[in-house]
Amino acid sequence: MVDISTVDARRFVPLSAPQFNILLALTDDDRHGYGIILEIADRSGGAVRLGTGTLYTALAGLADSGLVAETNRSHDDARRRYYHLTPLGRAVLQLEVERLDSLVRQARRKGLKPLPVRGK
């Protein structure tokens, strides 16, 4: 387990899009791999769909870095491994949100605005 007090969370930023989406999916609940895939697809309105290879490769890296960890929760299906966001993972996600927010503010100062969503 990584001790957050001895790790500079800034060294993990910027996150890749899959890493960001996985950490965001774990902010409010522990999830197994398929649950993470579903949460990301649902939250993005289907615009972001992680494949299992991408998901599990990213999860392994996030776990090795101490940003996520497997839970000890018992669930109906013993084959499923559940993951949770660690304090370090939450700190890294917060830094990434601040970085992205800064970029969006800079773009808006340059006159860029989101395009209207079709169908609305």
N, C-alpha and C positions, 0 to 999 in steps of 0.2 A: 504494500500500500504506500502511495506517495504522500509525504507530509506536505500539505499545502503551504505551511509557514516557511518552508525552505525552497520552494519552487517559484520562479517568476512566471506567472501565467502568461505574460506578454510573449514568451518565446514560442507559444503555440499558435499565435495569431500572425497571419490570417488563416482562417479555416477554409478547407475546401467546401464546396456546396454540399456534398454528402455528409461531411462531418458536422457542418452547421445544422443541417436538417435533422440529423440523428440526435444531437444534443438538445435541440429545441423540442423534439418529440418526447424526450425524457424529462422535461422540466416539471411536468405535472403528474407523472405516474411512472411506475416501473412498467416496462413492456418487454415482450419477447420479440424476436426478429420480425416475424410476420406482422405483429401488432405495430411495430415501428413503421414498416412499409405502408400499412393501412393508414396510420395517423398522418404520415407525410402526404400521401395521395389525397386524403380527405381535406387536410388543411390547405393544400395548394389547389384544390378544385380539380385534381387530376393532372395538373400541369407538371408536377414532379413525381416521377415514379422510379424508385430505386430498384434495381435488380438484386437478386439474392447475393450474387458474387460481389457486387459493389458494397452492399450492406455489410456482409460479414467480413470483408477485407477492412472496411473502415472501422467497424466495431472492434476488431482485433487490435488495430492501431490505437484507437481511443482507449481501450482497456490497458494496453501496454504502457501508454502514457499516463495512466491514472485518471483519465477524464471520465470514464464510466467504469462500473464494476458489476459483476454478476451479483444478483441478490440471493439471499438464503431463503426467500419465500417459498413455501410449498404450494404447488398448484396441482390442478387435476392431472395434467400431462407431464410426467417426469422427464420426458424427452425435451421439453421446451426450457430454454435458458432465458431467464429474465435479467434485464439490465436496469441499472439506475444511474443517475447523474451524481457524480461525486462533488464535494465542495470545490475542488480544483476545476472540475468540468464546468460548474456553474460560474466560477470566476472567469474562466476562459470565454464562455459563451457571452457573459456580460461585456467583456472587453471587445469581442467581435461585434456585438450589437452597437456599441458606442462607435467603433470604427466605421461600420456600415452607415450609421446615422450621420456621421460627419461627412462621408462621401455624398450621401443624398442631399444634405444641406448645401454642399459646395456646388453640386449639379443644379440645384434650384436657384442658387445665386447667379448662375450662368444662364438662367432662363429655361432650363429643361424641366418639363413637367411630365407626369405619367400620362400615357395615352389613354383615351377613354376605353373602357371595357366594352367589347362588342356584345350586343344582345341585352344591354341594360338601358 
